[in-house]
Amino acid sequence: EAKKILQALEEVKKLYRKGRFILKPELEDVHLNIEQFIIDKVGVEVGGKIHTGRSRNDQIILDLRLYLRKRVNNILSLLLKFIKILLDKAEKNLKTVLPAYTHLQHAQPTTLAHWLHAYAEMLLRDYGRIREAYMRLLNLNPLGACAIAGTSWPIDRLKTANLLGFKDVQENSFDVVSSRGEDAAELLFSLTLMLIHLSRFSSDIILWSTYEFRFAEINDSYAMVSSVMPQKKNPDVAELIRGKAASALSQLTCVLELLRGLPSGYFKDLQESKISTLKVVEDSLKVLRVITGLILTLKFDKNRMLKLTQENFSTAVDLADMVAKKAGLPFRLAYRVVGTLVKNSLNEGKKPQDITLEDLNKASMKVLGRKLNLNEKEIKRVLNPLESIKLKASLGSPNPREVLRMIKKSRIKLKMEEKSLKKEVKRLKMAEEKLQKLVSKVIMDK
């Protein structure tokens, strides 16, 4: 009997792959279509047994988890690849000066490496969240929960878990059926947050590629022209990535709203959650493939970034810190002195590199009523963006030595995750091959 059922199922698979398995609407859904096909092939005495000890309720959850396991592992693989590229580029740009912004105003000098590593860290956290969602529910076998209260048939749920490559069984049958949508919601939240981080990354690139910034140039392969303005080079691909993040958020909200109003048990409302889940998963795969190409071909204008950092007073806080240390002042008084210095310099058209001890003392006289006994060479040093960065001593700062340390630490974590993911993918592949061999053995058995 098992042989006949499996032979019929293999025929279903072949017909589906050729696009020739036609669903009959009068049979309601794909599950009953397959069951009826088998009954037509081998008779109801044998084919009618295929649904023994199971329900569409646990079967649908199973199908979705089997599909999502592969897709999620593909997403994780692409994500690790993108993170590695960020770390590689960061290590090559430890001394590439970049102005950091708050409120879209120059804040302090940092480095391109510091910025790249920041996104690598965000995405490593995203990786962890996606992996946890995978392990918490997606890698647990729901089959055997049946409609909601299990079955009187002596099934072995641990055996089916092993055959299907699940790590364990989701035990409580009531929980299995009632938690449909929870696994999707957790996964979608993790993917949405990842897409939001990639959206922010894209927003930086979009801004930096404008004429006003000119920090980065997007490769022609990832840009589009205007239909009327011949000079335009539009960052359409980066904009589309932002759009996918917005779409993912709406799909997550849809799934959460579907769950919010439901009592325990099974409800048809949750059919909508599949549409949302599949869209976010497929969009995540597309975004990761595209953004990998975008970053690999992106060109940074190091001279432009340094020039803008030098011209504005982004090193003002470093000067205030130095004044506070050397003159023994409370930071707030040093802040006021430097604030007055910056205001005077802007009024006089002076840039940071033009500042002298005399300028600082002029500001000090106005704020403190006295001059400061400081070294002009030290003033010049802290006002130099790269020197300012090198003076940073705190953990996690853009000091090249500190960023390199963080990159090495991230690489260790990356390698651990790569090894773990490779092991999981191999485990699933082996389970699939083992199951297929068992199926083939039953079919070929005389």
KOLKE-106334 format. One line per field, with one value per residue (C-alpha): residue in three letters; x, y, z. Coordinates in nm, 4 decimals. Layout:
REM KOLKE-106334
residuo: [Ala:...] .
px: [X:...] .
py: [Y:...] .
pz: [Z:...] .
REM end
This chain:
REM KOLKE-106334
residuo: [Glu:Ala:Lys:Lys:Ile:Leu:Gln:Ala:Leu:Glu:Glu:Val:Lys:Lys:Leu:Tyr:Arg:Lys:Gly:Arg:Phe:Ile:Leu:Lys:Pro:Glu:Leu:Glu:Asp:Val:His:Leu:Asn:Ile:Glu:Gln:Phe:Ile:Ile:Asp:Lys:Val:Gly:Val:Glu:Val:Gly:Gly:Lys:Ile:His:Thr:Gly:Arg:Ser:Arg:Asn:Asp:Gln:Ile:Ile:Leu:Asp:Leu:Arg:Leu:Tyr:Leu:Arg:Lys:Arg:Val:Asn:Asn:Ile:Leu:Ser:Leu:Leu:Leu:Lys:Phe:Ile:Lys:Ile:Leu:Leu:Asp:Lys:Ala:Glu:Lys:Asn:Leu:Lys:Thr:Val:Leu:Pro:Ala:Tyr:Thr:His:Leu:Gln:His:Ala:Gln:Pro:Thr:Thr:Leu:Ala:His:Trp:Leu:His:Ala:Tyr:Ala:Glu:Met:Leu:Leu:Arg:Asp:Tyr:Gly:Arg:Ile:Arg:Glu:Ala:Tyr:Met:Arg:Leu:Leu:Asn:Leu:Asn:Pro:Leu:Gly:Ala:Cys:Ala:Ile:Ala:Gly:Thr:Ser:Trp:Pro:Ile:Asp:Arg:Leu:Lys:Thr:Ala:Asn:Leu:Leu:Gly:Phe:Lys:Asp:Val:Gln:Glu:Asn:Ser:Phe:Asp:Val:Val:Ser:Ser:Arg:Gly:Glu:Asp:Ala:Ala:Glu:Leu:Leu:Phe:Ser:Leu:Thr:Leu:Met:Leu:Ile:His:Leu:Ser:Arg:Phe:Ser:Ser:Asp:Ile:Ile:Leu:Trp:Ser:Thr:Tyr:Glu:Phe:Arg:Phe:Ala:Glu:Ile:Asn:Asp:Ser:Tyr:Ala:Met:Val:Ser:Ser:Val:Met:Pro:Gln:Lys:Lys:Asn:Pro:Asp:Val:Ala:Glu:Leu:Ile:Arg:Gly:Lys:Ala:Ala:Ser:Ala:Leu:Ser:Gln:Leu:Thr:Cys:Val:Leu:Glu:Leu:Leu:Arg:Gly:Leu:Pro:Ser:Gly:Tyr:Phe:Lys:Asp:Leu:Gln:Glu:Ser:Lys:Ile:Ser:Thr:Leu:Lys:Val:Val:Glu:Asp:Ser:Leu:Lys:Val:Leu:Arg:Val:Ile:Thr:Gly:Leu:Ile:Leu:Thr:Leu:Lys:Phe:Asp:Lys:Asn:Arg:Met:Leu:Lys:Leu:Thr:Gln:Glu:Asn:Phe:Ser:Thr:Ala:Val:Asp:Leu:Ala:Asp:Met:Val:Ala:Lys:Lys:Ala:Gly:Leu:Pro:Phe:Arg:Leu:Ala:Tyr:Arg:Val:Val:Gly:Thr:Leu:Val:Lys:Asn:Ser:Leu:Asn:Glu:Gly:Lys:Lys:Pro:Gln:Asp:Ile:Thr:Leu:Glu:Asp:Leu:Asn:Lys:Ala:Ser:Met:Lys:Val:Leu:Gly:Arg:Lys:Leu:Asn:Leu:Asn:Glu:Lys:Glu:Ile:Lys:Arg:Val:Leu:Asn:Pro:Leu:Glu:Ser:Ile:Lys:Leu:Lys:Ala:Ser:Leu:Gly:Ser:Pro:Asn:Pro:Arg:Glu:Val:Leu:Arg:Met:Ile:Lys:Lys:Ser:Arg:Ile:Lys:Leu:Lys:Met:Glu:Glu:Lys:Ser:Leu:Lys:Lys:Glu:Val:Lys:Arg:Leu:Lys:Met:Ala:Glu:Glu:Lys:Leu:Gln:Lys:Leu:Val:Ser:Lys:Val:Ile:Met:Asp:Lys] .
px: [0.0000:0.2786:0.4442:0.1292:0.0728:0.4352:0.4322:0.1223:0.2831:0.5934:0.3643:0.2054:0.5523:0.6500:0.3253:0.3615:0.7184:0.6001:0.3134:0.0596:-0.0950:-0.4301:-0.6180:-0.9926:-1.1781:-1.4638:-1.2178:-1.1637:-0.7853:-0.4494:-0.4580:-0.7859:-0.6811:-0.3716:-0.5680:-0.8297:-0.5564:-0.4082:-0.7495:-0.8155:-0.4795:-0.4750:-0.8328:-0.9972:-0.9089:-0.5424:-0.5448:-0.8101:-0.5597:-0.3210:-0.4924:-0.4908:-0.3782:-0.3413:-0.5383:-0.4934:-0.4377:-0.1034:-0.0245:-0.0401:0.1892:0.4276:0.4290:0.5038:0.7857:0.9460:0.9365:1.0587:1.3511:1.5222:1.4365:1.5503:1.8823:1.9284:1.8580:2.1050:2.3729:2.3283:2.3245:2.6556:2.8047:2.6961:2.8318:3.1679:3.1841:3.1148:3.3944:3.6379:3.5681:3.5894:3.9355:4.0547:3.9222:4.0414:4.1821:3.9280:3.7822:3.4055:3.1877:2.9327:2.5948:2.3281:2.0112:2.1778:2.4289:2.8021:2.8592:3.2088:3.4742:3.4582:3.5850:3.4268:3.5406:3.3517:3.0337:3.0677:3.1343:2.8290:2.6068:2.7897:2.7042:2.3381:2.3118:2.4869:2.2145:1.9553:2.1190:2.0872:1.7196:1.6376:1.8320:1.6474:1.3109:1.4245:1.5239:1.2313:0.9463:1.0459:1.2721:1.0097:0.7828:0.4106:0.2922:0.0799:-0.1087:-0.3901:-0.6922:-0.6097:-0.6295:-0.3918:-0.5050:-0.5898:-0.3683:-0.0327:0.1817:0.5453:0.5905:0.9597:1.0147:0.8421:1.0487:1.3637:1.2534:1.1727:1.4929:1.3355:1.5429:1.2547:0.8765:0.6426:0.4594:0.1290:-0.1165:-0.3394:-0.0351:0.0701:-0.2588:-0.3090:0.0454:0.0029:0.1014:0.3253:0.6172:0.5495:0.5137:0.8447:1.0242:0.8649:0.9623:1.3245:1.3282:1.1556:1.4143:1.6894:1.5231:1.4892:1.8643:1.9282:1.6835:1.8807:2.2024:2.0411:1.9251:2.2833:2.3986:2.1173:2.2078:2.5799:2.5313:2.3680:2.5607:2.5562:2.7328:2.9227:3.0647:2.9657:2.8969:2.6514:2.7484:2.5435:2.4155:2.2275:2.1009:1.8456:1.8110:1.5379:1.2968:1.3306:1.6357:1.9516:2.1881:2.0101:2.1465:1.8820:1.9521:1.6411:1.7699:1.8523:1.5106:1.3407:1.5209:1.3670:1.0297:1.0672:1.1304:0.8087:0.6200:0.7613:0.6444:0.2914:0.2968:0.4157:0.1333:-0.1113:0.0000:-0.0050:-0.3509:-0.4741:-0.3506:-0.4730:-0.8441:-0.8400:-0.9401:-0.7362:-0.7703:-0.7706:-0.9309:-0.9328:-0.8278:-0.4699:-0.4674:-0.3830:-0.0688:0.0835:0.0634:0.2391:0.5026:0.5938:0.6186:0.8546:1.0719:1.1031:1.1612:1.4360:1.6168:1.5908:1.7096:2.0139:2.1212:2.0828:2.2410:2.5435:2.6050:2.5407:2.8067:3.0611:3.0437:3.0021:3.2826:3.3654:3.5249:3.7722:3.9057:3.5573:3.4700:3.7927:3.7474:3.3983:3.5092:3.7958:3.5866:3.3228:3.3766:3.3125:3.6241:3.4861:3.4007:3.7593:3.8877:3.6431:3.7677:4.1279:4.0540:3.8753:4.1690:4.4585:4.3043:4.1362:3.7923:3.4531:3.3446:3.0468:3.2747:3.5114:3.2042:3.1046:3.4542:3.4732:3.1151:3.2101:3.5254:3.3206:3.0707:3.3502:3.5268:3.2124:3.1496:3.5091:3.5024:3.7683:3.7916:3.9131:4.2642:4.2884:4.2254:4.5086:4.5755:4.4939:4.1457:4.0877:4.2060:3.9759:3.6821:3.8146:3.8390:3.4754:3.3518:3.5985:3.7542:4.1013:4.3346:4.4190:4.7731:4.7587:4.9855:4.8903:5.0366:4.7958:4.5067:4.5983:4.6268:4.2827:4.1234:4.2699:4.0012:4.2325:4.4402:4.1189:4.0085:4.3447:4.3113:3.9904:4.0517:3.7092:3.5916:3.4061:3.5416:3.6551:4.0225:4.1694:4.3187:3.9839:3.7873:4.0348:3.9894:3.6106:3.6366:3.8477:3.5940:3.3092:3.5013:3.5282:3.1523:3.0962:3.3081:3.1232:2.7878:2.9116:3.0246:2.6973:2.4847:2.6877:2.6375:2.2604:2.2250:2.4252:2.2088:1.8887:2.0322:2.1324:1.7856:1.6241:1.8513:1.7870:1.4111:1.4326:1.6371:1.3761:1.0977:1.2904:1.3534:0.9827:0.8884:1.1509:1.0752:0.9223] .
py: [0.0000:0.2428:0.1603:0.2431:0.5702:0.6789:0.5928:0.8077:1.0919:1.0726:1.1067:1.4159:1.5634:1.4982:1.6441:1.9524:2.0149:1.9965:2.2356:1.9655:1.9001:2.0747:2.1726:2.1141:2.3965:2.1650:1.9696:2.2814:2.2941:2.1438:1.8856:1.7294:1.7505:1.5423:1.2968:1.2514:1.2038:0.9225:0.7645:0.7779:0.6100:0.3365:0.3181:0.4403:0.1238:0.2277:0.5951:0.6752:0.5953:0.8822:1.1223:0.8801:1.0397:1.3889:1.7038:1.9921:2.1985:2.0382:1.9606:2.3277:2.4308:2.1523:2.2556:2.6159:2.5233:2.2889:2.5683:2.8364:2.6321:2.6285:2.9882:3.1167:2.9347:3.0948:3.4349:3.3695:3.2641:3.5812:3.7939:3.6499:3.7148:4.0794:4.1224:3.9804:4.2351:4.5159:4.3936:4.3559:4.7099:4.8409:4.6916:4.8703:5.2078:5.2357:5.5854:5.7064:6.0139:6.0580:6.3233:6.1657:6.3362:6.3967:6.5796:6.5754:6.8294:6.7671:6.6066:6.4566:6.3058:5.9308:5.6869:5.4947:5.1806:5.2865:5.3413:5.0107:4.8166:4.9744:4.8244:4.4921:4.4833:4.5698:4.2927:4.0393:4.1062:4.0610:3.7304:3.6204:3.7129:3.5309:3.2255:3.2253:3.2444:2.9505:2.7413:2.8341:2.7117:2.6633:2.3712:2.1902:1.9198:2.0095:1.6931:1.4679:1.7476:1.6679:1.8986:2.0166:1.7231:1.4662:1.1221:0.7762:0.6234:0.5014:0.7463:0.8219:1.1998:1.1752:0.9433:1.1805:1.4650:1.2668:1.1727:1.5343:1.6713:1.8603:1.9108:1.8249:1.8065:2.0891:1.8788:2.0269:1.9673:2.2550:2.4843:2.3604:2.4551:2.7749:2.8987:2.9047:3.2566:3.3019:3.1420:3.3658:3.6783:3.6207:3.5511:3.8512:4.0809:3.9669:4.0015:4.3400:4.4740:4.3457:4.5199:4.8397:4.8332:4.7780:5.0600:5.2973:5.1846:5.2606:5.6003:5.6880:5.5869:5.7810:6.0922:6.0476:6.0094:6.3531:6.6433:6.8212:6.5336:6.3501:6.0972:5.7943:5.7036:5.4289:5.2041:5.2526:4.8950:4.9988:5.3376:5.4588:5.7574:6.0175:5.9928:6.3668:6.5066:6.3824:6.4685:6.2518:5.9361:5.8163:5.5719:5.3682:5.0355:5.1805:5.3463:5.0165:4.8549:5.1188:5.0421:4.6715:4.7561:4.9582:4.6733:4.4201:4.6329:4.6388:4.2595:4.2113:4.4354:4.2277:3.9017:4.0519:4.1962:3.8580:3.6985:3.9747:3.9079:3.5274:3.2978:2.9794:2.7092:2.7126:2.9768:3.0359:3.3992:3.2747:3.1829:3.5504:3.5156:3.2870:3.5606:3.8076:3.5559:3.4438:3.8026:3.9173:3.6060:3.6380:4.0155:3.9582:3.7229:3.9752:4.2673:4.0804:3.9752:4.3274:4.5171:4.2854:4.3915:4.7536:4.7647:4.5691:4.8254:5.1377:5.3959:5.6309:5.9735:5.9784:6.3252:6.4740:6.3203:6.4504:6.7968:6.8423:6.7101:6.9611:7.2601:7.2386:7.2469:6.8774:6.8645:7.1325:6.8815:6.7494:7.1018:7.1456:6.8194:6.9329:7.2747:7.1071:6.8703:7.1106:7.4173:7.2225:7.3582:7.1950:7.0655:7.3036:7.6095:7.4660:7.4028:7.7704:7.8916:7.6733:7.7601:8.1287:8.0509:7.8723:8.1581:8.4154:8.2059:8.1653:8.5396:8.6036:8.3372:8.1257:7.7478:7.5081:7.4907:7.8723:7.8804:8.0107:8.0314:8.4007:8.3176:8.0754:8.3277:8.5917:8.3591:8.2677:8.6324:8.6823:8.3761:8.3426:8.6871:8.5386:8.3752:8.0070:7.8791:7.6291:7.5109:7.6186:7.2970:7.0942:7.3103:7.2452:6.8744:6.8259:7.0337:6.7969:6.5318:6.2310:6.3296:6.3861:6.0320:5.8885:6.0636:5.8774:5.6417:5.4983:5.1453:5.1373:5.4689:5.5319:5.5144:5.2899:5.0512:5.0206:4.9679:4.7006:4.5250:4.5321:4.4058:4.1100:4.0362:4.0490:3.8189:3.5566:3.5715:3.5632:3.2491:3.0789:3.1576:3.0438:2.7131:2.6653:2.7482:2.5187:2.2382:2.2970:2.3097:1.9871:1.8228:1.9111:1.7920:1.4593:1.4177:1.4910:1.2453:0.9808:1.0249:1.0127:0.6907:0.5403:0.6415:0.4982:0.1756:0.1326:0.2097:-0.0282:-0.3066:-0.6091] .
pz: [0.0000:0.0878:-0.2442:-0.4413:-0.2550:-0.2981:-0.6688:-0.7121:-0.5163:-0.7370:-1.0383:-0.8816:-0.8361:-1.1982:-1.3334:-1.1128:-1.2297:-1.5910:-1.5135:-1.5924:-1.2513:-1.2861:-0.9711:-0.9772:-0.7971:-0.6995:-0.4817:-0.2688:-0.2246:-0.3220:-0.0417:-0.1481:-0.5140:-0.4396:-0.2283:-0.5018:-0.7642:-0.5563:-0.5000:-0.8744:-0.9373:-0.6743:-0.5509:-0.2337:-0.0384:-0.0536:-0.1536:0.1048:0.3783:0.2964:0.5345:0.8272:1.1541:1.0168:0.9336:0.6967:1.0120:1.0970:0.7323:0.6272:0.9127:0.8115:0.4458:0.5316:0.7687:0.5166:0.2589:0.4996:0.6344:0.2957:0.2167:0.5550:0.5247:0.1816:0.3360:0.6171:0.3688:0.1615:0.4757:0.5963:0.2529:0.2662:0.6198:0.5097:0.2261:0.4743:0.7021:0.4109:0.2934:0.6483:0.6983:0.3832:0.5028:0.8622:0.7992:0.5428:0.7127:0.7007:0.8662:1.1005:1.1143:1.3758:1.2654:0.9189:1.0507:1.0842:1.4237:1.4611:1.2365:1.2005:0.9392:0.6562:0.8384:1.1516:0.9455:0.7553:1.0737:1.2384:0.9692:0.9949:1.3660:1.3034:1.0470:1.2700:1.5270:1.2529:1.1645:1.5264:1.5411:1.2156:1.3324:1.6653:1.4869:1.2740:1.5742:1.7994:1.5769:1.2127:1.3007:1.5108:1.3690:1.3913:1.2151:1.4359:1.6080:1.3632:1.3823:1.7365:1.9802:1.8346:1.7160:1.8449:1.5744:1.7173:1.5196:1.6033:1.5902:1.6747:1.3786:1.1352:1.2818:1.2107:0.8588:0.7746:0.9271:1.2166:1.5293:1.7596:1.7943:1.8866:2.1426:2.2630:1.9779:2.0909:2.0845:1.7393:1.5780:1.7796:1.7133:1.3375:1.2388:1.5424:1.3603:1.0598:1.2753:1.4530:1.1272:0.9558:1.2434:1.2181:0.8382:0.8533:1.0965:0.8656:0.5699:0.7739:0.8412:0.4698:0.3969:0.6210:0.4539:0.1172:0.2421:0.3332:-0.0143:-0.1821:0.0162:-0.0411:-0.4159:-0.4494:-0.6024:-0.2662:-0.0895:-0.3663:-0.1183:-0.3257:-0.6856:-0.7678:-1.0564:-1.3730:-1.3373:-1.0223:-1.1426:-1.3948:-1.6236:-1.6369:-1.9290:-1.9934:-1.8076:-1.9831:-1.6961:-1.4372:-1.2755:-1.0357:-0.7472:-0.8284:-0.6970:-0.3547:-0.3494:-0.4333:-0.1393:0.0881:-0.0653:0.0111:0.3780:0.3915:0.2258:0.4746:0.7656:0.6247:0.5778:0.9371:1.0585:0.8544:1.0190:1.3690:1.3103:1.1856:1.5085:1.7387:1.7048:1.7049:1.9914:2.0333:1.7716:1.3924:1.1707:0.7948:0.8498:0.8729:0.5055:0.4460:0.6578:0.3939:0.1303:0.3607:0.4684:0.1179:-0.0064:0.2701:0.2366:-0.1415:-0.1178:0.1400:-0.0972:-0.3813:-0.1680:-0.0354:-0.3848:-0.5223:-0.2329:-0.2467:-0.6057:-0.5144:-0.2413:-0.4477:-0.7300:-0.5157:-0.5356:-0.2483:-0.2955:-0.0065:-0.0874:-0.0914:0.2467:0.4001:0.2486:0.3927:0.7300:0.7377:0.6334:0.9027:1.2780:1.3408:1.5616:1.7967:2.0695:2.0574:2.1119:2.4010:2.5548:2.5186:2.6733:2.9657:3.0259:2.9756:3.1413:3.4204:3.3324:3.3773:3.0369:3.0209:3.0500:2.7873:2.5695:2.5976:2.5117:2.1999:2.1051:2.1111:1.9097:1.6407:1.6212:1.5881:1.3227:1.1137:1.1281:1.0184:0.7446:0.9126:0.8773:1.1496:1.0028:1.0307:1.4067:1.6250:1.9975:1.9720:1.8399:2.1266:2.3857:2.2387:2.2999:2.6436:2.7450:2.6499:2.8407:3.1302:3.1468:3.1108:2.8604:2.8455:2.8788:2.5914:2.3109:1.9569:1.8154:2.0289:1.9110:1.5482:1.6158:1.7702:1.4934:1.2314:1.1620:1.1261:1.4290:1.6207:1.5338:1.6415:1.9784:2.0574:2.3473:2.4307:2.3543:2.0220:1.8946:1.5332:1.6324:1.3574:1.6138:1.7895:1.4684:1.3567:1.6914:1.6465:1.2889:1.4041:1.6772:1.4240:1.1887:1.4630:1.5143:1.1379:1.0975:1.3823:1.2205:0.8780:1.0265:1.2141:0.9081:0.6835:0.9344:0.9460:0.5667:0.5392:0.8062:0.6192:0.2896:0.4430:0.5959:0.2601:0.0791:0.3443:0.3065:-0.0725:-0.0564:0.1729:-0.0662:-0.3624:-0.1718:-0.0979:-0.4594:-0.6033:-0.3561:-0.5255] .
REM end
